[in-house]
Amino acid sequence: MQGFWKSPYKRRTFEKKLMANIRDLKKDINYVLGDIIEAVYIIEASNEKQGSKEGSAIIDKAISTFDELMAKVNQKGVEDQKSHFKDVREDLEKKARSLVDQLNKL
């Protein structure tokens, strides 16, 4: 492994790929949770129940999930970054499914 890092080109390429993956993960978190919040507003508007307690609870949960996942993505000093970001993606998927299930009951 030591020879791999001797080349500055290979190191920069690896770091660029990692940064692109982090950027894509942040975008995924933003888009998924933003779409869930938007869906709450659409459903409430179509049912003429704007500002319902259930809808507000889903929005609050989506915002707290966003904050939690972004904190995990920005966490420094992670030893195995690949598995860490994989865990964050899985956590996003699990929590988004839960929010969508709540949304479907609305």
N, CA, C and O atoms as CSV, one atom per row, in Angstrom:
chain,resi,resn,atom,element,x,y,z
A,1,MET,N,N,0.818,-1.187,0.000
A,1,MET,CA,C,0.000,0.000,0.000
A,1,MET,C,C,0.863,1.252,0.000
A,1,MET,O,O,0.440,2.295,-0.498
A,2,GLN,N,N,2.045,1.163,0.541
A,2,GLN,CA,C,2.890,2.336,0.642
A,2,GLN,C,C,3.245,2.869,-0.740
A,2,GLN,O,O,3.316,4.084,-0.926
A,3,GLY,N,N,3.470,1.988,-1.716
A,3,GLY,CA,C,3.817,2.425,-3.055
A,3,GLY,C,C,2.678,3.159,-3.734
A,3,GLY,O,O,2.906,4.056,-4.545
A,4,PHE,N,N,1.475,2.787,-3.411
A,4,PHE,CA,C,0.304,3.432,-4.008
A,4,PHE,C,C,0.276,4.907,-3.671
A,4,PHE,O,O,-0.019,5.733,-4.535
A,5,TRP,N,N,0.578,5.252,-2.431
A,5,TRP,CA,C,0.474,6.639,-1.995
A,5,TRP,C,C,1.677,7.487,-2.379
A,5,TRP,O,O,1.660,8.702,-2.184
A,6,LYS,N,N,2.740,6.856,-2.929
A,6,LYS,CA,C,3.902,7.626,-3.331
A,6,LYS,C,C,3.573,8.532,-4.516
A,6,LYS,O,O,4.143,9.615,-4.654
A,7,SER,N,N,2.667,8.090,-5.356
A,7,SER,CA,C,2.310,8.889,-6.512
A,7,SER,C,C,1.307,9.967,-6.111
A,7,SER,O,O,0.209,9.640,-5.661
A,8,PRO,N,N,1.658,11.241,-6.262
A,8,PRO,CA,C,0.710,12.293,-5.894
A,8,PRO,C,C,-0.526,12.279,-6.771
A,8,PRO,O,O,-1.601,12.673,-6.320
A,9,TYR,N,N,-0.398,11.830,-8.023
A,9,TYR,CA,C,-1.550,11.769,-8.916
A,9,TYR,C,C,-2.590,10.784,-8.399
A,9,TYR,O,O,-3.782,11.091,-8.390
A,10,LYS,N,N,-2.151,9.608,-7.969
A,10,LYS,CA,C,-3.083,8.594,-7.471
A,10,LYS,C,C,-3.753,9.069,-6.189
A,10,LYS,O,O,-4.939,8.811,-5.981
A,11,ARG,N,N,-3.018,9.755,-5.332
A,11,ARG,CA,C,-3.585,10.262,-4.092
A,11,ARG,C,C,-4.665,11.303,-4.391
A,11,ARG,O,O,-5.739,11.268,-3.790
A,12,ARG,N,N,-4.394,12.219,-5.302
A,12,ARG,CA,C,-5.382,13.245,-5.655
A,12,ARG,C,C,-6.608,12.618,-6.295
A,12,ARG,O,O,-7.730,13.044,-6.019
A,13,THR,N,N,-6.419,11.613,-7.146
A,13,THR,CA,C,-7.540,10.945,-7.792
A,13,THR,C,C,-8.419,10.269,-6.750
A,13,THR,O,O,-9.644,10.359,-6.824
A,14,PHE,N,N,-7.809,9.594,-5.780
A,14,PHE,CA,C,-8.558,8.940,-4.719
A,14,PHE,C,C,-9.330,9.963,-3.892
A,14,PHE,O,O,-10.498,9.751,-3.566
A,15,GLU,N,N,-8.672,11.077,-3.555
A,15,GLU,CA,C,-9.330,12.108,-2.753
A,15,GLU,C,C,-10.471,12.758,-3.522
A,15,GLU,O,O,-11.494,13.092,-2.925
A,16,LYS,N,N,-10.324,12.948,-4.830
A,16,LYS,CA,C,-11.406,13.528,-5.640
A,16,LYS,C,C,-12.605,12.599,-5.684
A,16,LYS,O,O,-13.746,13.051,-5.583
A,17,LYS,N,N,-12.355,11.293,-5.836
A,17,LYS,CA,C,-13.458,10.324,-5.853
A,17,LYS,C,C,-14.190,10.328,-4.520
A,17,LYS,O,O,-15.419,10.283,-4.479
A,18,LEU,N,N,-13.439,10.381,-3.437
A,18,LEU,CA,C,-14.044,10.396,-2.115
A,18,LEU,C,C,-14.874,11.654,-1.919
A,18,LEU,O,O,-15.977,11.583,-1.379
A,19,MET,N,N,-14.370,12.791,-2.343
A,19,MET,CA,C,-15.110,14.044,-2.202
A,19,MET,C,C,-16.376,14.024,-3.053
A,19,MET,O,O,-17.412,14.540,-2.634
A,20,ALA,N,N,-16.299,13.429,-4.252
A,20,ALA,CA,C,-17.484,13.334,-5.106
A,20,ALA,C,C,-18.527,12.441,-4.457
A,20,ALA,O,O,-19.722,12.728,-4.535
A,21,ASN,N,N,-18.095,11.367,-3.821
A,21,ASN,CA,C,-19.044,10.480,-3.148
A,21,ASN,C,C,-19.716,11.181,-1.971
A,21,ASN,O,O,-20.912,11.002,-1.740
A,22,ILE,N,N,-18.959,11.966,-1.237
A,22,ILE,CA,C,-19.526,12.704,-0.109
A,22,ILE,C,C,-20.530,13.730,-0.619
A,22,ILE,O,O,-21.608,13.888,-0.048
A,23,ARG,N,N,-20.177,14.418,-1.683
A,23,ARG,CA,C,-21.071,15.421,-2.268
A,23,ARG,C,C,-22.365,14.755,-2.754
A,23,ARG,O,O,-23.457,15.282,-2.539
A,24,ASP,N,N,-22.238,13.601,-3.408
A,24,ASP,CA,C,-23.425,12.884,-3.884
A,24,ASP,C,C,-24.294,12.407,-2.727
A,24,ASP,O,O,-25.521,12.453,-2.806
A,25,LEU,N,N,-23.659,11.951,-1.661
A,25,LEU,CA,C,-24.409,11.501,-0.487
A,25,LEU,C,C,-25.175,12.658,0.143
A,25,LEU,O,O,-26.332,12.499,0.531
A,26,LYS,N,N,-24.541,13.813,0.247
A,26,LYS,CA,C,-25.212,14.988,0.799
A,26,LYS,C,C,-26.392,15.400,-0.071
A,26,LYS,O,O,-27.446,15.776,0.442
A,27,LYS,N,N,-26.215,15.329,-1.387
A,27,LYS,CA,C,-27.317,15.660,-2.293
A,27,LYS,C,C,-28.461,14.669,-2.133
A,27,LYS,O,O,-29.625,15.066,-2.111
A,28,ASP,N,N,-28.140,13.384,-2.022
A,28,ASP,CA,C,-29.174,12.364,-1.841
A,28,ASP,C,C,-29.979,12.614,-0.576
A,28,ASP,O,O,-31.207,12.530,-0.586
A,29,ILE,N,N,-29.290,12.919,0.506
A,29,ILE,CA,C,-29.977,13.200,1.770
A,29,ILE,C,C,-30.907,14.390,1.600
A,29,ILE,O,O,-32.061,14.349,2.026
A,30,ASN,N,N,-30.409,15.437,0.983
A,30,ASN,CA,C,-31.202,16.647,0.792
A,30,ASN,C,C,-32.410,16.385,-0.093
A,30,ASN,O,O,-33.519,16.801,0.245
A,31,TYR,N,N,-32.222,15.708,-1.213
A,31,TYR,CA,C,-33.318,15.470,-2.149
A,31,TYR,C,C,-34.381,14.539,-1.575
A,31,TYR,O,O,-35.575,14.808,-1.697
A,32,VAL,N,N,-33.955,13.456,-0.957
A,32,VAL,CA,C,-34.913,12.474,-0.433
A,32,VAL,C,C,-35.779,13.093,0.658
A,32,VAL,O,O,-37.006,12.997,0.612
A,33,LEU,N,N,-35.151,13.718,1.623
A,33,LEU,CA,C,-35.919,14.289,2.727
A,33,LEU,C,C,-36.703,15.524,2.280
A,33,LEU,O,O,-37.795,15.781,2.788
A,34,GLY,N,N,-36.158,16.285,1.339
A,34,GLY,CA,C,-36.894,17.414,0.787
A,34,GLY,C,C,-38.138,16.973,0.038
A,34,GLY,O,O,-39.183,17.619,0.124
A,35,ASP,N,N,-38.028,15.868,-0.701
A,35,ASP,CA,C,-39.192,15.333,-1.416
A,35,ASP,C,C,-40.267,14.847,-0.453
A,35,ASP,O,O,-41.459,14.992,-0.726
A,36,ILE,N,N,-39.854,14.277,0.661
A,36,ILE,CA,C,-40.827,13.818,1.655
A,36,ILE,C,C,-41.566,15.012,2.255
A,36,ILE,O,O,-42.784,14.965,2.427
A,37,ILE,N,N,-40.845,16.071,2.569
A,37,ILE,CA,C,-41.487,17.269,3.117
A,37,ILE,C,C,-42.434,17.881,2.097
A,37,ILE,O,O,-43.538,18.303,2.442
A,38,GLU,N,N,-42.008,17.931,0.849
A,38,GLU,CA,C,-42.861,18.468,-0.207
A,38,GLU,C,C,-44.122,17.626,-0.373
A,38,GLU,O,O,-45.207,18.165,-0.594
A,39,ALA,N,N,-43.982,16.313,-0.266
A,39,ALA,CA,C,-45.144,15.429,-0.389
A,39,ALA,C,C,-46.146,15.671,0.735
A,39,ALA,O,O,-47.355,15.589,0.517
A,40,VAL,N,N,-45.654,15.968,1.931
A,40,VAL,CA,C,-46.558,16.278,3.043
A,40,VAL,C,C,-47.391,17.511,2.698
A,40,VAL,O,O,-48.605,17.522,2.901
A,41,TYR,N,N,-46.738,18.541,2.179
A,41,TYR,CA,C,-47.463,19.762,1.814
A,41,TYR,C,C,-48.479,19.500,0.705
A,41,TYR,O,O,-49.585,20.039,0.737
A,42,ILE,N,N,-48.115,18.687,-0.261
A,42,ILE,CA,C,-49.027,18.384,-1.366
A,42,ILE,C,C,-50.241,17.611,-0.866
A,42,ILE,O,O,-51.372,17.928,-1.233
A,43,ILE,N,N,-50.014,16.598,-0.032
A,43,ILE,CA,C,-51.125,15.798,0.483
A,43,ILE,C,C,-52.037,16.644,1.357
A,43,ILE,O,O,-53.260,16.540,1.267
A,44,GLU,N,N,-51.445,17.480,2.201
A,44,GLU,CA,C,-52.270,18.339,3.048
A,44,GLU,C,C,-53.083,19.329,2.222
A,44,GLU,O,O,-54.238,19.604,2.546
A,45,ALA,N,N,-52.494,19.865,1.164
A,45,ALA,CA,C,-53.210,20.828,0.330
A,45,ALA,C,C,-54.339,20.151,-0.446
A,45,ALA,O,O,-55.410,20.732,-0.625
A,46,SER,N,N,-54.099,18.933,-0.901
A,46,SER,CA,C,-55.140,18.236,-1.664
A,46,SER,C,C,-56.288,17.771,-0.766
A,46,SER,O,O,-57.423,17.649,-1.225
A,47,ASN,N,N,-56.000,17.515,0.497
A,47,ASN,CA,C,-57.039,17.087,1.438
A,47,ASN,C,C,-57.608,18.248,2.252
A,47,ASN,O,O,-58.467,18.055,3.112
A,48,GLU,N,N,-57.117,19.453,1.969
A,48,GLU,CA,C,-57.534,20.666,2.671
A,48,GLU,C,C,-57.352,20.548,4.186
A,48,GLU,O,O,-58.209,20.973,4.961
A,49,LYS,N,N,-56.215,19.960,4.595
A,49,LYS,CA,C,-55.896,19.823,6.020
A,49,LYS,C,C,-54.520,20.425,6.294
A,49,LYS,O,O,-53.671,19.774,6.903
A,50,GLN,N,N,-54.294,21.657,5.852
A,50,GLN,CA,C,-52.986,22.270,6.047
A,50,GLN,C,C,-52.701,22.475,7.524
A,50,GLN,O,O,-53.561,22.893,8.299
A,51,GLY,N,N,-51.462,22.167,7.886
A,51,GLY,CA,C,-51.033,22.378,9.267
A,51,GLY,C,C,-51.505,21.307,10.230
A,51,GLY,O,O,-51.619,21.568,11.427
A,52,SER,N,N,-51.782,20.102,9.736
A,52,SER,CA,C,-52.233,19.035,10.631
A,52,SER,C,C,-51.089,18.593,11.544
A,52,SER,O,O,-49.914,18.753,11.214
A,53,LYS,N,N,-51.454,18.042,12.681
A,53,LYS,CA,C,-50.447,17.587,13.651
A,53,LYS,C,C,-49.621,16.450,13.068
A,53,LYS,O,O,-48.409,16.393,13.280
A,54,GLU,N,N,-50.268,15.540,12.333
A,54,GLU,CA,C,-49.551,14.403,11.758
A,54,GLU,C,C,-48.547,14.866,10.709
A,54,GLU,O,O,-47.413,14.387,10.669
A,55,GLY,N,N,-48.970,15.802,9.860
A,55,GLY,CA,C,-48.066,16.330,8.845
A,55,GLY,C,C,-46.900,17.081,9.451
A,55,GLY,O,O,-45.763,16.949,8.999
A,56,SER,N,N,-47.184,17.871,10.478
A,56,SER,CA,C,-46.114,18.611,11.161
A,56,SER,C,C,-45.129,17.664,11.831
A,56,SER,O,O,-43.929,17.935,11.862
A,57,ALA,N,N,-45.627,16.565,12.361
A,57,ALA,CA,C,-44.743,15.584,13.001
A,57,ALA,C,C,-43.817,14.938,11.968
A,57,ALA,O,O,-42.637,14.718,12.244
A,58,ILE,N,N,-44.348,14.634,10.782
A,58,ILE,CA,C,-43.518,14.042,9.725
A,58,ILE,C,C,-42.457,15.029,9.274
A,58,ILE,O,O,-41.305,14.651,9.066
A,59,ILE,N,N,-42.836,16.296,9.122
A,59,ILE,CA,C,-41.878,17.319,8.705
A,59,ILE,C,C,-40.796,17.497,9.759
A,59,ILE,O,O,-39.615,17.590,9.423
A,60,ASP,N,N,-41.182,17.546,11.028
A,60,ASP,CA,C,-40.195,17.679,12.111
A,60,ASP,C,C,-39.235,16.497,12.137
A,60,ASP,O,O,-38.032,16.669,12.333
A,61,LYS,N,N,-39.770,15.304,11.939
A,61,LYS,CA,C,-38.934,14.096,11.920
A,61,LYS,C,C,-37.975,14.128,10.729
A,61,LYS,O,O,-36.818,13.729,10.859
A,62,ALA,N,N,-38.447,14.599,9.567
A,62,ALA,CA,C,-37.582,14.688,8.390
A,62,ALA,C,C,-36.455,15.686,8.617
A,62,ALA,O,O,-35.317,15.439,8.218
A,63,ILE,N,N,-36.760,16.798,9.248
A,63,ILE,CA,C,-35.736,17.813,9.511
A,63,ILE,C,C,-34.716,17.297,10.519
A,63,ILE,O,O,-33.516,17.508,10.344
A,64,SER,N,N,-35.173,16.634,11.557
A,64,SER,CA,C,-34.221,16.097,12.537
A,64,SER,C,C,-33.376,14.979,11.925
A,64,SER,O,O,-32.198,14.842,12.252
A,65,THR,N,N,-33.978,14.177,11.034
A,65,THR,CA,C,-33.221,13.143,10.338
A,65,THR,C,C,-32.154,13.773,9.451
A,65,THR,O,O,-31.022,13.291,9.390
A,66,PHE,N,N,-32.522,14.856,8.762
A,66,PHE,CA,C,-31.557,15.574,7.919
A,66,PHE,C,C,-30.377,16.050,8.752
A,66,PHE,O,O,-29.223,15.835,8.380
A,67,ASP,N,N,-30.659,16.687,9.862
A,67,ASP,CA,C,-29.592,17.201,10.732
A,67,ASP,C,C,-28.698,16.073,11.233
A,67,ASP,O,O,-27.473,16.200,11.255
A,68,GLU,N,N,-29.319,14.973,11.632
A,68,GLU,CA,C,-28.567,13.836,12.159
A,68,GLU,C,C,-27.657,13.220,11.094
A,68,GLU,O,O,-26.489,12.937,11.360
A,69,LEU,N,N,-28.194,13.015,9.889
A,69,LEU,CA,C,-27.403,12.386,8.831
A,69,LEU,C,C,-26.287,13.303,8.334
A,69,LEU,O,O,-25.190,12.836,8.029
A,70,MET,N,N,-26.562,14.599,8.251
A,70,MET,CA,C,-25.513,15.520,7.817
A,70,MET,C,C,-24.389,15.593,8.850
A,70,MET,O,O,-23.222,15.747,8.491
A,71,ALA,N,N,-24.737,15.483,10.119
A,71,ALA,CA,C,-23.704,15.454,11.160
A,71,ALA,C,C,-22.842,14.203,11.015
A,71,ALA,O,O,-21.628,14.253,11.211
A,72,LYS,N,N,-23.469,13.089,10.672
A,72,LYS,CA,C,-22.705,11.856,10.472
A,72,LYS,C,C,-21.800,11.965,9.249
A,72,LYS,O,O,-20.657,11.509,9.285
A,73,VAL,N,N,-22.294,12.562,8.170
A,73,VAL,CA,C,-21.487,12.710,6.960
A,73,VAL,C,C,-20.289,13.608,7.230
A,73,VAL,O,O,-19.191,13.328,6.747
A,74,ASN,N,N,-20.477,14.675,7.989
A,74,ASN,CA,C,-19.411,15.640,8.256
A,74,ASN,C,C,-18.509,15.244,9.414
A,74,ASN,O,O,-17.607,15.997,9.783
A,75,GLN,N,N,-18.740,14.083,9.986
A,75,GLN,CA,C,-17.958,13.615,11.121
A,75,GLN,C,C,-16.491,13.431,10.714
A,75,GLN,O,O,-16.197,12.835,9.677
A,76,LYS,N,N,-15.602,13.934,11.517
A,76,LYS,CA,C,-14.162,13.844,11.246
A,76,LYS,C,C,-13.552,12.682,12.029
A,76,LYS,O,O,-14.092,12.258,13.051
A,77,GLY,N,N,-12.438,12.183,11.546
A,77,GLY,CA,C,-11.699,11.153,12.251
A,77,GLY,C,C,-12.290,9.759,12.133
A,77,GLY,O,O,-12.079,8.922,13.011
A,78,VAL,N,N,-13.023,9.497,11.068
A,78,VAL,CA,C,-13.587,8.168,10.856
A,78,VAL,C,C,-12.499,7.284,10.261
A,78,VAL,O,O,-11.846,7.664,9.289
A,79,GLU,N,N,-12.306,6.112,10.841
A,79,GLU,CA,C,-11.227,5.250,10.378
A,79,GLU,C,C,-11.538,4.605,9.037
A,79,GLU,O,O,-10.725,4.684,8.116
A,80,ASP,N,N,-12.693,3.973,8.907
A,80,ASP,CA,C,-13.065,3.309,7.655
A,80,ASP,C,C,-14.173,4.121,6.997
A,80,ASP,O,O,-15.355,3.905,7.266
A,81,GLN,N,N,-13.787,5.052,6.136
A,81,GLN,CA,C,-14.747,5.973,5.550
A,81,GLN,C,C,-15.747,5.265,4.643
A,81,GLN,O,O,-16.924,5.624,4.611
A,82,LYS,N,N,-15.287,4.275,3.917
A,82,LYS,CA,C,-16.167,3.579,2.984
A,82,LYS,C,C,-17.328,2.916,3.720
A,82,LYS,O,O,-18.478,3.067,3.307
A,83,SER,N,N,-17.059,2.205,4.772
A,83,SER,CA,C,-18.129,1.544,5.521
A,83,SER,C,C,-18.976,2.566,6.282
A,83,SER,O,O,-20.173,2.356,6.478
A,84,HIS,N,N,-18.361,3.665,6.709
A,84,HIS,CA,C,-19.101,4.718,7.421
A,84,HIS,C,C,-20.157,5.327,6.502
A,84,HIS,O,O,-21.310,5.487,6.902
A,85,PHE,N,N,-19.768,5.667,5.277
A,85,PHE,CA,C,-20.713,6.269,4.348
A,85,PHE,C,C,-21.754,5.258,3.878
A,85,PHE,O,O,-22.891,5.625,3.580
A,86,LYS,N,N,-21.371,4.002,3.814
A,86,LYS,CA,C,-22.340,2.952,3.481
A,86,LYS,C,C,-23.394,2.854,4.582
A,86,LYS,O,O,-24.581,2.701,4.297
A,87,ASP,N,N,-22.961,2.942,5.830
A,87,ASP,CA,C,-23.902,2.916,6.950
A,87,ASP,C,C,-24.832,4.127,6.932
A,87,ASP,O,O,-26.015,4.014,7.254
A,88,VAL,N,N,-24.293,5.284,6.554
A,88,VAL,CA,C,-25.121,6.494,6.477
A,88,VAL,C,C,-26.174,6.330,5.390
A,88,VAL,O,O,-27.332,6.698,5.589
A,89,ARG,N,N,-25.782,5.776,4.233
A,89,ARG,CA,C,-26.755,5.533,3.157
A,89,ARG,C,C,-27.848,4.569,3.599
A,89,ARG,O,O,-29.026,4.792,3.318
A,90,GLU,N,N,-27.461,3.498,4.290
A,90,GLU,CA,C,-28.449,2.535,4.773
A,90,GLU,C,C,-29.375,3.173,5.798
A,90,GLU,O,O,-30.576,2.905,5.810
A,91,ASP,N,N,-28.823,4.007,6.646
A,91,ASP,CA,C,-29.627,4.723,7.644
A,91,ASP,C,C,-30.615,5.664,6.965
A,91,ASP,O,O,-31.768,5.770,7.385
A,92,LEU,N,N,-30.162,6.348,5.913
A,92,LEU,CA,C,-31.050,7.225,5.141
A,92,LEU,C,C,-32.198,6.429,4.541
A,92,LEU,O,O,-33.354,6.848,4.611
A,93,GLU,N,N,-31.883,5.295,3.958
A,93,GLU,CA,C,-32.917,4.474,3.332
A,93,GLU,C,C,-33.931,3.981,4.359
A,93,GLU,O,O,-35.136,4.018,4.112
A,94,LYS,N,N,-33.448,3.522,5.504
A,94,LYS,CA,C,-34.332,3.003,6.543
A,94,LYS,C,C,-35.251,4.101,7.085
A,94,LYS,O,O,-36.455,3.893,7.234
A,95,LYS,N,N,-34.681,5.256,7.375
A,95,LYS,CA,C,-35.475,6.344,7.942
A,95,LYS,C,C,-36.419,6.948,6.911
A,95,LYS,O,O,-37.525,7.366,7.256
A,96,ALA,N,N,-35.996,6.999,5.644
A,96,ALA,CA,C,-36.875,7.522,4.601
A,96,ALA,C,C,-38.056,6.590,4.389
A,96,ALA,O,O,-39.177,7.058,4.190
A,97,ARG,N,N,-37.833,5.289,4.428
A,97,ARG,CA,C,-38.946,4.339,4.298
A,97,ARG,C,C,-39.942,4.510,5.446
A,97,ARG,O,O,-41.154,4.453,5.238
A,98,SER,N,N,-39.430,4.718,6.641
A,98,SER,CA,C,-40.297,4.932,7.795
A,98,SER,C,C,-41.140,6.188,7.608
A,98,SER,O,O,-42.339,6.182,7.890
A,99,LEU,N,N,-40.516,7.264,7.134
A,99,LEU,CA,C,-41.247,8.509,6.911
A,99,LEU,C,C,-42.287,8.361,5.801
A,99,LEU,O,O,-43.384,8.910,5.896
A,100,VAL,N,N,-41.943,7.627,4.762
A,100,VAL,CA,C,-42.902,7.404,3.669
A,100,VAL,C,C,-44.091,6.575,4.164
A,100,VAL,O,O,-45.231,6.827,3.771
A,101,ASP,N,N,-43.829,5.602,5.014
A,101,ASP,CA,C,-44.927,4.815,5.591
A,101,ASP,C,C,-45.856,5.718,6.398
A,101,ASP,O,O,-47.076,5.589,6.303
A,102,GLN,N,N,-45.300,6.620,7.182
A,102,GLN,CA,C,-46.118,7.571,7.939
A,102,GLN,C,C,-46.872,8.499,6.992
A,102,GLN,O,O,-48.019,8.863,7.247
A,103,LEU,N,N,-46.226,8.870,5.916
A,103,LEU,CA,C,-46.835,9.745,4.920
A,103,LEU,C,C,-48.020,9.067,4.244
A,103,LEU,O,O,-49.037,9.707,3.980
A,104,ASN,N,N,-47.891,7.796,3.969
A,104,ASN,CA,C,-48.979,7.052,3.331
A,104,ASN,C,C,-50.197,6.930,4.250
A,104,ASN,O,O,-51.325,6.838,3.768
A,105,LYS,N,N,-49.981,6.929,5.560
A,105,LYS,CA,C,-51.094,6.874,6.506
A,105,LYS,C,C,-51.786,8.222,6.633
A,105,LYS,O,O,-52.919,8.300,7.108
A,106,LEU,N,N,-51.108,9.285,6.210
A,106,LEU,CA,C,-51.669,10.638,6.312
A,106,LEU,C,C,-52.785,10.783,5.306
A,106,LEU,O,O,-53.401,11.844,5.216
